Amino acid sequence: MISKIYNLREESSIKSEPNVSSQQVFVIHAGTKVSVLDQLDEWNKIKLADGKTGWIQKNELKLLKDF
């Protein structure tokens, strides 16, 4: 199942791996819609509409709908 969610924070750093010390790969802004590909502990692996992927902490996201 893929979940559609959006970013709650003004700006969130998307990481290359599911930990705070990993490299930032890109930034998303409040209201950005993403798909959750995977989950690991307190992290979600996300994918943007343009195909970019990375990891974000779960508490920075809000669920819109499950598909």
C-alpha positions in Angstrom: 0.0 0.0 0.0 1.2 3.5 -0.8 0.3 6.4 1.5 -0.1 9.9 0.2 1.1 12.4 2.7 2.2 16.0 2.9 4.9 17.9 4.7 3.9 19.8 7.9 7.0 21.8 8.5 7.9 25.1 6.7 11.0 23.3 5.4 12.2 19.7 5.8 15.6 18.2 5.0 15.4 14.9 3.1 18.2 12.5 4.0 20.0 9.9 1.9 19.6 7.3 4.8 17.2 7.0 7.8 19.4 8.8 10.4 19.9 12.5 11.4 23.7 12.4 10.5 23.2 11.2 6.9 23.7 13.5 3.9 20.9 15.9 2.9 19.8 15.1 -0.7 17.1 17.8 -1.1 14.6 20.0 0.8 10.8 20.0 0.7 8.5 22.8 1.9 5.2 22.9 3.7 2.3 21.3 1.8 4.5 19.2 -0.5 2.7 15.9 -1.3 4.8 12.8 -1.3 4.3 9.0 -1.4 5.6 6.8 1.3 7.6 3.9 -0.1 9.0 2.3 3.1 9.2 2.8 6.8 12.0 2.1 9.3 11.6 3.0 13.0 10.8 6.7 13.1 11.6 7.3 9.4 9.7 7.2 6.1 11.2 6.7 2.7 9.4 9.1 0.4 9.1 9.7 -3.3 8.2 13.0 -4.9 6.2 13.4 -8.1 9.4 14.1 -10.0 10.9 10.8 -8.9 13.3 12.0 -6.2 13.5 9.7 -3.2 14.9 10.1 0.3 14.2 9.7 4.1 12.2 12.0 6.4 11.3 11.7 10.1 7.6 10.5 10.5 6.7 13.4 12.8 7.2 15.9 10.0 4.4 14.3 7.9 0.7 14.0 7.9 -1.4 11.3 6.3 -3.8 12.4 3.6 -5.1 9.1 2.3 -4.2 5.4 1.8 -4.3 3.9 -1.7 
